Amino acid sequence: MARYVKVSSIGAVSPIAPCAAATPDALNRRMIDFWRDEINQVLPDNPDLIQLPELCDRFSGQSPQQVTEQRTA
């Protein structure tokens, strides 16, 4: 017997990082707020699974070096 699953896929691109002088807490808050807004758009559909883009925890346009620096700051 088949069990049907409702999947919501979010195709948004992560936001562009603000100036390099932003604090890690400010960057984290911006990312959390962005994805909360995106996820809230699909929640009314009551999905069983929400698929996010690969590397959705990184700001758009960041190089691997910038990600490493941000995580060690």
Backbone as XML, in Angstrom:
<?xml version="1.0"?>
<chain id="A" units="angstrom">
  <residue number="1" name="MET">
    <atom name="N" x="0.848" y="-1.171" z="0.000"/>
    <atom name="CA" x="0.000" y="0.000" z="0.000"/>
    <atom name="C" x="0.897" y="1.238" z="0.000"/>
  </residue>
  <residue number="2" name="ALA">
    <atom name="N" x="0.578" y="2.187" z="-0.839"/>
    <atom name="CA" x="1.379" y="3.401" z="-0.965"/>
    <atom name="C" x="1.039" y="4.392" z="0.142"/>
  </residue>
  <residue number="3" name="ARG">
    <atom name="N" x="2.060" y="5.077" z="0.586"/>
    <atom name="CA" x="1.855" y="6.175" z="1.530"/>
    <atom name="C" x="2.324" y="7.447" z="0.834"/>
  </residue>
  <residue number="4" name="TYR">
    <atom name="N" x="1.399" y="8.313" z="0.542"/>
    <atom name="CA" x="1.719" y="9.537" z="-0.166"/>
    <atom name="C" x="2.304" y="10.564" z="0.798"/>
  </residue>
  <residue number="5" name="VAL">
    <atom name="N" x="3.303" y="11.267" z="0.312"/>
    <atom name="CA" x="4.001" y="12.261" z="1.107"/>
    <atom name="C" x="3.937" y="13.595" z="0.376"/>
  </residue>
  <residue number="6" name="LYS">
    <atom name="N" x="3.647" y="14.636" z="1.116"/>
    <atom name="CA" x="3.613" y="15.973" z="0.522"/>
    <atom name="C" x="4.957" y="16.641" z="0.786"/>
  </residue>
  <residue number="7" name="VAL">
    <atom name="N" x="5.632" y="17.037" z="-0.289"/>
    <atom name="CA" x="6.945" y="17.666" z="-0.195"/>
    <atom name="C" x="6.848" y="19.097" z="-0.698"/>
  </residue>
  <residue number="8" name="SER">
    <atom name="N" x="7.381" y="20.021" z="0.071"/>
    <atom name="CA" x="7.487" y="21.414" z="-0.363"/>
    <atom name="C" x="8.959" y="21.707" z="-0.627"/>
  </residue>
  <residue number="9" name="SER">
    <atom name="N" x="9.235" y="22.263" z="-1.771"/>
    <atom name="CA" x="10.605" y="22.589" z="-2.147"/>
    <atom name="C" x="10.750" y="24.102" z="-2.199"/>
  </residue>
  <residue number="10" name="ILE">
    <atom name="N" x="11.758" y="24.605" z="-1.513"/>
    <atom name="CA" x="12.026" y="26.041" z="-1.499"/>
    <atom name="C" x="13.229" y="26.290" z="-2.393"/>
  </residue>
  <residue number="11" name="GLY">
    <atom name="N" x="13.036" y="27.118" z="-3.400"/>
    <atom name="CA" x="14.103" y="27.374" z="-4.358"/>
    <atom name="C" x="14.756" y="28.735" z="-4.201"/>
  </residue>
  <residue number="12" name="ALA">
    <atom name="N" x="14.521" y="29.377" z="-3.085"/>
    <atom name="CA" x="15.096" y="30.703" z="-2.865"/>
    <atom name="C" x="16.610" y="30.622" z="-2.710"/>
  </residue>
  <residue number="13" name="VAL">
    <atom name="N" x="17.273" y="31.678" z="-3.104"/>
    <atom name="CA" x="18.719" y="31.787" z="-2.935"/>
    <atom name="C" x="18.983" y="32.510" z="-1.617"/>
  </residue>
  <residue number="14" name="SER">
    <atom name="N" x="19.964" y="32.042" z="-0.882"/>
    <atom name="CA" x="20.305" y="32.677" z="0.392"/>
    <atom name="C" x="20.582" y="34.159" z="0.186"/>
  </residue>
  <residue number="15" name="PRO">
    <atom name="N" x="20.321" y="34.966" z="1.210"/>
    <atom name="CA" x="20.558" y="36.403" z="1.062"/>
    <atom name="C" x="22.045" y="36.712" z="0.899"/>
  </residue>
  <residue number="16" name="ILE">
    <atom name="N" x="22.322" y="37.866" z="0.337"/>
    <atom name="CA" x="23.707" y="38.318" z="0.197"/>
    <atom name="C" x="24.164" y="38.854" z="1.547"/>
  </residue>
  <residue number="17" name="ALA">
    <atom name="N" x="25.369" y="38.495" z="1.926"/>
    <atom name="CA" x="25.897" y="38.922" z="3.223"/>
    <atom name="C" x="26.038" y="40.434" z="3.266"/>
  </residue>
  <residue number="18" name="PRO">
    <atom name="N" x="25.653" y="41.026" z="4.388"/>
    <atom name="CA" x="25.864" y="42.468" z="4.537"/>
    <atom name="C" x="27.352" y="42.775" z="4.648"/>
  </residue>
  <residue number="19" name="CYS">
    <atom name="N" x="27.690" y="43.972" z="4.976"/>
    <atom name="CA" x="29.094" y="44.376" z="5.033"/>
    <atom name="C" x="29.898" y="43.422" z="5.916"/>
  </residue>
  <residue number="20" name="ALA">
    <atom name="N" x="31.173" y="43.337" z="5.626"/>
    <atom name="CA" x="32.060" y="42.416" z="6.337"/>
    <atom name="C" x="32.195" y="42.763" z="7.813"/>
  </residue>
  <residue number="21" name="ALA">
    <atom name="N" x="31.844" y="43.977" z="8.185"/>
    <atom name="CA" x="31.985" y="44.403" z="9.574"/>
    <atom name="C" x="30.834" y="43.927" z="10.461"/>
  </residue>
  <residue number="22" name="ALA">
    <atom name="N" x="29.834" y="43.279" z="9.874"/>
    <atom name="CA" x="28.683" y="42.811" z="10.661"/>
    <atom name="C" x="29.141" y="41.733" z="11.646"/>
  </residue>
  <residue number="23" name="THR">
    <atom name="N" x="28.524" y="41.741" z="12.811"/>
    <atom name="CA" x="28.891" y="40.757" z="13.835"/>
    <atom name="C" x="28.324" y="39.392" z="13.467"/>
  </residue>
  <residue number="24" name="PRO">
    <atom name="N" x="28.951" y="38.318" z="13.966"/>
    <atom name="CA" x="28.422" y="36.976" z="13.698"/>
    <atom name="C" x="26.974" y="36.822" z="14.166"/>
  </residue>
  <residue number="25" name="ASP">
    <atom name="N" x="26.625" y="37.443" z="15.293"/>
    <atom name="CA" x="25.242" y="37.356" z="15.780"/>
    <atom name="C" x="24.270" y="38.025" z="14.806"/>
  </residue>
  <residue number="26" name="ALA">
    <atom name="N" x="24.668" y="39.156" z="14.261"/>
    <atom name="CA" x="23.814" y="39.852" z="13.296"/>
    <atom name="C" x="23.655" y="39.024" z="12.016"/>
  </residue>
  <residue number="27" name="LEU">
    <atom name="N" x="24.738" y="38.398" z="11.566"/>
    <atom name="CA" x="24.671" y="37.554" z="10.378"/>
    <atom name="C" x="23.766" y="36.351" z="10.619"/>
  </residue>
  <residue number="28" name="ASN">
    <atom name="N" x="23.911" y="35.723" z="11.780"/>
    <atom name="CA" x="23.070" y="34.571" z="12.110"/>
    <atom name="C" x="21.604" y="34.971" z="12.169"/>
  </residue>
  <residue number="29" name="ARG">
    <atom name="N" x="21.310" y="36.101" z="12.781"/>
    <atom name="CA" x="19.925" y="36.559" z="12.895"/>
    <atom name="C" x="19.339" y="36.825" z="11.516"/>
  </residue>
  <residue number="30" name="ARG">
    <atom name="N" x="20.132" y="37.424" z="10.622"/>
    <atom name="CA" x="19.640" y="37.715" z="9.273"/>
    <atom name="C" x="19.314" y="36.423" z="8.523"/>
  </residue>
  <residue number="31" name="MET">
    <atom name="N" x="20.195" y="35.416" z="8.650"/>
    <atom name="CA" x="19.970" y="34.142" z="7.964"/>
    <atom name="C" x="18.741" y="33.436" z="8.537"/>
  </residue>
  <residue number="32" name="ILE">
    <atom name="N" x="18.620" y="33.418" z="9.851"/>
    <atom name="CA" x="17.470" y="32.773" z="10.495"/>
    <atom name="C" x="16.169" y="33.450" z="10.075"/>
  </residue>
  <residue number="33" name="ASP">
    <atom name="N" x="16.152" y="34.773" z="10.074"/>
    <atom name="CA" x="14.946" y="35.506" z="9.682"/>
    <atom name="C" x="14.568" y="35.229" z="8.229"/>
  </residue>
  <residue number="34" name="PHE">
    <atom name="N" x="15.572" y="35.172" z="7.355"/>
    <atom name="CA" x="15.313" y="34.908" z="5.942"/>
    <atom name="C" x="14.654" y="33.547" z="5.755"/>
  </residue>
  <residue number="35" name="TRP">
    <atom name="N" x="15.257" y="32.501" z="6.338"/>
    <atom name="CA" x="14.715" y="31.150" z="6.139"/>
    <atom name="C" x="13.407" y="30.947" z="6.885"/>
  </residue>
  <residue number="36" name="ARG">
    <atom name="N" x="13.214" y="31.616" z="8.007"/>
    <atom name="CA" x="11.926" y="31.531" z="8.710"/>
    <atom name="C" x="10.812" y="32.069" z="7.808"/>
  </residue>
  <residue number="37" name="ASP">
    <atom name="N" x="11.073" y="33.190" z="7.150"/>
    <atom name="CA" x="10.073" y="33.761" z="6.248"/>
    <atom name="C" x="9.773" y="32.825" z="5.074"/>
  </residue>
  <residue number="38" name="GLU">
    <atom name="N" x="10.814" y="32.220" z="4.516"/>
    <atom name="CA" x="10.626" y="31.301" z="3.387"/>
    <atom name="C" x="9.842" y="30.058" z="3.813"/>
  </residue>
  <residue number="39" name="ILE">
    <atom name="N" x="10.184" y="29.491" z="4.952"/>
    <atom name="CA" x="9.505" y="28.290" z="5.439"/>
    <atom name="C" x="8.064" y="28.590" z="5.814"/>
  </residue>
  <residue number="40" name="ASN">
    <atom name="N" x="7.814" y="29.761" z="6.398"/>
    <atom name="CA" x="6.448" y="30.134" z="6.760"/>
    <atom name="C" x="5.525" y="30.217" z="5.549"/>
  </residue>
  <residue number="41" name="GLN">
    <atom name="N" x="6.095" y="30.430" z="4.361"/>
    <atom name="CA" x="5.270" y="30.497" z="3.153"/>
    <atom name="C" x="4.721" y="29.127" z="2.756"/>
  </residue>
  <residue number="42" name="VAL">
    <atom name="N" x="5.445" y="28.042" z="3.078"/>
    <atom name="CA" x="4.992" y="26.701" z="2.679"/>
    <atom name="C" x="4.277" y="25.963" z="3.812"/>
  </residue>
  <residue number="43" name="LEU">
    <atom name="N" x="4.383" y="26.434" z="5.035"/>
    <atom name="CA" x="3.751" y="25.739" z="6.162"/>
    <atom name="C" x="2.233" y="25.617" z="6.049"/>
  </residue>
  <residue number="44" name="PRO">
    <atom name="N" x="1.513" y="26.578" z="5.468"/>
    <atom name="CA" x="0.064" y="26.402" z="5.342"/>
    <atom name="C" x="-0.330" y="25.163" z="4.528"/>
  </residue>
  <residue number="45" name="ASP">
    <atom name="N" x="0.566" y="24.651" z="3.681"/>
    <atom name="CA" x="0.297" y="23.443" z="2.888"/>
    <atom name="C" x="0.453" y="22.161" z="3.706"/>
  </residue>
  <residue number="46" name="ASN">
    <atom name="N" x="0.909" y="22.272" z="4.947"/>
    <atom name="CA" x="1.147" y="21.116" z="5.825"/>
    <atom name="C" x="2.012" y="20.041" z="5.181"/>
  </residue>
  <residue number="47" name="PRO">
    <atom name="N" x="3.211" y="20.403" z="4.725"/>
    <atom name="CA" x="4.060" y="19.405" z="4.078"/>
    <atom name="C" x="4.621" y="18.404" z="5.090"/>
  </residue>
  <residue number="48" name="ASP">
    <atom name="N" x="4.891" y="17.189" z="4.603"/>
    <atom name="CA" x="5.561" y="16.183" z="5.417"/>
    <atom name="C" x="7.066" y="16.419" z="5.421"/>
  </residue>
  <residue number="49" name="LEU">
    <atom name="N" x="7.552" y="17.063" z="4.372"/>
    <atom name="CA" x="8.981" y="17.313" z="4.210"/>
    <atom name="C" x="9.166" y="18.652" z="3.516"/>
  </residue>
  <residue number="50" name="ILE">
    <atom name="N" x="10.127" y="19.442" z="3.994"/>
    <atom name="CA" x="10.477" y="20.703" z="3.335"/>
    <atom name="C" x="11.915" y="20.572" z="2.856"/>
  </residue>
  <residue number="51" name="GLN">
    <atom name="N" x="12.093" y="20.718" z="1.553"/>
    <atom name="CA" x="13.415" y="20.599" z="0.951"/>
    <atom name="C" x="13.995" y="21.991" z="0.753"/>
  </residue>
  <residue number="52" name="LEU">
    <atom name="N" x="15.190" y="22.199" z="1.299"/>
    <atom name="CA" x="15.894" y="23.477" z="1.165"/>
    <atom name="C" x="17.034" y="23.323" z="0.162"/>
  </residue>
  <residue number="53" name="PRO">
    <atom name="N" x="17.493" y="24.416" z="-0.409"/>
    <atom name="CA" x="18.613" y="24.341" z="-1.352"/>
    <atom name="C" x="19.902" y="23.866" z="-0.666"/>
  </residue>
  <residue number="54" name="GLU">
    <atom name="N" x="20.759" y="23.262" z="-1.457"/>
    <atom name="CA" x="22.065" y="22.849" z="-0.967"/>
    <atom name="C" x="22.836" y="24.082" z="-0.497"/>
  </residue>
  <residue number="55" name="LEU">
    <atom name="N" x="23.589" y="23.949" z="0.568"/>
    <atom name="CA" x="24.395" y="25.027" z="1.148"/>
    <atom name="C" x="23.547" y="26.223" z="1.567"/>
  </residue>
  <residue number="56" name="CYS">
    <atom name="N" x="22.341" y="25.964" z="2.040"/>
    <atom name="CA" x="21.432" y="27.049" z="2.406"/>
    <atom name="C" x="21.877" y="27.787" z="3.667"/>
  </residue>
  <residue number="57" name="ASP">
    <atom name="N" x="22.895" y="27.265" z="4.348"/>
    <atom name="CA" x="23.383" y="27.931" z="5.553"/>
    <atom name="C" x="24.482" y="28.943" z="5.251"/>
  </residue>
  <residue number="58" name="ARG">
    <atom name="N" x="24.736" y="29.207" z="3.961"/>
    <atom name="CA" x="25.757" y="30.177" z="3.559"/>
    <atom name="C" x="25.099" y="31.344" z="2.836"/>
  </residue>
  <residue number="59" name="PHE">
    <atom name="N" x="25.676" y="32.508" z="2.997"/>
    <atom name="CA" x="25.210" y="33.667" z="2.256"/>
    <atom name="C" x="25.627" y="33.543" z="0.803"/>
  </residue>
  <residue number="60" name="SER">
    <atom name="N" x="24.839" y="34.090" z="-0.101"/>
    <atom name="CA" x="25.172" y="34.061" z="-1.523"/>
    <atom name="C" x="26.462" y="34.830" z="-1.773"/>
  </residue>
  <residue number="61" name="GLY">
    <atom name="N" x="27.278" y="34.294" z="-2.649"/>
    <atom name="CA" x="28.488" y="34.983" z="-3.041"/>
    <atom name="C" x="29.663" y="34.808" z="-2.095"/>
  </residue>
  <residue number="62" name="GLN">
    <atom name="N" x="29.511" y="34.010" z="-1.061"/>
    <atom name="CA" x="30.628" y="33.802" z="-0.139"/>
    <atom name="C" x="31.563" y="32.724" z="-0.670"/>
  </residue>
  <residue number="63" name="SER">
    <atom name="N" x="32.840" y="32.984" z="-0.560"/>
    <atom name="CA" x="33.822" y="31.978" z="-0.926"/>
    <atom name="C" x="34.000" y="31.021" z="0.256"/>
  </residue>
  <residue number="64" name="PRO">
    <atom name="N" x="34.550" y="29.823" z="0.016"/>
    <atom name="CA" x="34.800" y="28.904" z="1.132"/>
    <atom name="C" x="35.674" y="29.529" z="2.220"/>
  </residue>
  <residue number="65" name="GLN">
    <atom name="N" x="36.617" y="30.379" z="1.831"/>
    <atom name="CA" x="37.480" y="31.048" z="2.803"/>
    <atom name="C" x="36.671" y="31.986" z="3.694"/>
  </residue>
  <residue number="66" name="GLN">
    <atom name="N" x="35.740" y="32.723" z="3.121"/>
    <atom name="CA" x="34.910" y="33.631" z="3.909"/>
    <atom name="C" x="34.028" y="32.866" z="4.887"/>
  </residue>
  <residue number="67" name="VAL">
    <atom name="N" x="33.525" y="31.710" z="4.467"/>
    <atom name="CA" x="32.697" y="30.889" z="5.353"/>
    <atom name="C" x="33.520" y="30.419" z="6.530"/>
  </residue>
  <residue number="68" name="THR">
    <atom name="N" x="34.755" y="29.975" z="6.272"/>
    <atom name="CA" x="35.641" y="29.512" z="7.338"/>
    <atom name="C" x="35.954" y="30.648" z="8.308"/>
  </residue>
  <residue number="69" name="GLU">
    <atom name="N" x="36.239" y="31.827" z="7.762"/>
    <atom name="CA" x="36.540" y="32.975" z="8.621"/>
    <atom name="C" x="35.342" y="33.350" z="9.479"/>
  </residue>
  <residue number="70" name="GLN">
    <atom name="N" x="34.150" y="33.291" z="8.905"/>
    <atom name="CA" x="32.935" y="33.635" z="9.639"/>
    <atom name="C" x="32.706" y="32.655" z="10.780"/>
  </residue>
  <residue number="71" name="ARG">
    <atom name="N" x="32.966" y="31.383" z="10.554"/>
    <atom name="CA" x="32.721" y="30.367" z="11.582"/>
    <atom name="C" x="33.760" y="30.389" z="12.685"/>
  </residue>
  <residue number="72" name="THR">
    <atom name="N" x="34.933" y="30.918" z="12.399"/>
    <atom name="CA" x="35.983" y="30.961" z="13.425"/>
    <atom name="C" x="36.019" y="32.308" z="14.158"/>
  </residue>
  <residue number="73" name="ALA">
    <atom name="N" x="35.217" y="33.247" z="13.690"/>
    <atom name="CA" x="35.212" y="34.585" z="14.307"/>
    <atom name="C" x="34.524" y="34.559" z="15.666"/>
  </residue>
</chain>
